[in-house]
């Protein structure tokens, strides 16, 4: 099980290489890296702050990862999610799935990201150029994406 919640930046290439090292049953790897962008619910975003409940967050990410392993034949999976203050252009989240066949890698990575967006206990506050801050509400589009996976 590979789940990490951390404040520190990560290097996507280094993480993927470490995850797949020596496992020659892997035929395909899918990764998704999410970055802080300069817009979301407001334009002119300069930073976000992510908060979470230590312990609870890791347990939920482990549950989500275990669900993916039940649904797909995965050789390896990794979820890294950052917390704290991050500025535009910084990586927030990394999802990596590895399997013998590409379909399982693609589908499971998409599943993990959809479920992470709706089930992981993170709270996001956006900071804009004018100095205002606001908490971001859950999005119906994220709920709709997660709903297609059932359960």
N, C-alpha and C positions, 0 to 999 in steps of 0.2 A: 504494500500500500504506500503510495507516494502522494502525500498531501502536506503542503506547507503554507502557513500563514505568517507573513513576515513584513517588516517595514523596509528591508533592504531591497535594492534593485536586483534583478536577475539577468543572466545572459542566456538568451533562448538557445543559441547553438551549443553552449556548454551543457545546459540542462538536458537537451536531447541526446547529445553524445553520451553523457553519463547514464541516461535511462536505458539506452539500447546496447551499451557496450557488452560484447561477448554473447549476445543472444542472437544466434544465427537462424532462429525460427521466424524472426521478424521479416516480413515481406514488404511492409509499408508502415509509414509513420505519418500521422496527421497532427499538425499543431495549429493552435490559434493563440495569438498574442494580442491582447487588448491594450490600447494606449489612451492616455488622457488627451482629449481633443479640445479644440477651442470653442466648441459649442455643445449644447445639450438641450436642456429646457430653456436656457438663456443663451444669447450670443455674447461673445467676449469673455468666455471662461478663461481664467488664467491658472487656476489650480482647483484641485478637489481634495477633500479630506474624507477618508473612509474610516469609519469606526466599526468595531465588532465586539462580540463577547468572547474573550479568550476561553478556550475549552469547548464552548458550545459551537463555535464556528468550525473548529477543526472536526468535531464529531459529525456535524452536518455534511461537511465536504467528504469525509470518509464514507458516510452513508450514501451520498450521491455517487461516489466512485465505485462502491460495492454494487450498487444497482446497475451501473454500466457493465461491470464485469459479469453480472448475472445475465444480462441481455446479449452481450457480444463476447466472442472468444478473443480476449485480449492477452497479449504477451506482456504488456506493460502499460501503465497509465500514470500520469503526473498532473497534479493540480497545484499551481502556486498562485496565491492571491495576496496582494500587498494591502497594507493598511497605513494610515497616517496621511500626511500631506504630500501630494504629488503635483508637479507642475505639468503644463501642456507638453506633450511629447514623451513623457515618461511611461514605461510599461506598468500596467496594473495587474494583469492576470495572464497566466500561461496555462493552456490546456494541451497536453500531448497524449496521444493514444497510439499504440503500436500493436499490430496484429500480423498474422500470416497473410491476410488478404486485405486489400485496400478498402473494400466496402465496410467492413467492421471498423476500421480505423476512422474513416470519414463519418459514419453514422454515430459512433460512440462519442467522438469529439463534439459533434453538433449537439447531441443529447446532453453531454456534461455542461456545455456552455449555457444551453437553454434552462436546464434545471438549476444551475448555479445562480443565474440571474433572478430566479423566482423563489428559491428555497434557502439560499445561504444567508445567514443573518449578518448582513453588512448594511451600513447606513452611509449615504453619500451626501456631503455638503459641497456645493459649488461656490467658488469665489470668482467674481467677475472683475473686469477692468475698472469699473467705477467703485470698487471696494465693497460692494454688497455681497451678502452670503445668503444662500437659501438651501434647505434640505430638499433632496430630490425624491419625489413620490414614485411608487411602483408604476410601471407602464403596462397598459392593456396589451400592447404588442408583445411584450415579454411573456405575459400570461398565455397569450394565444400560441406563441411558439412552443412553450412548454406543454401546453394541453395536447398537442398532437402526439406526444409520447405516451399518453394514457397514464393509468395508475395514479 
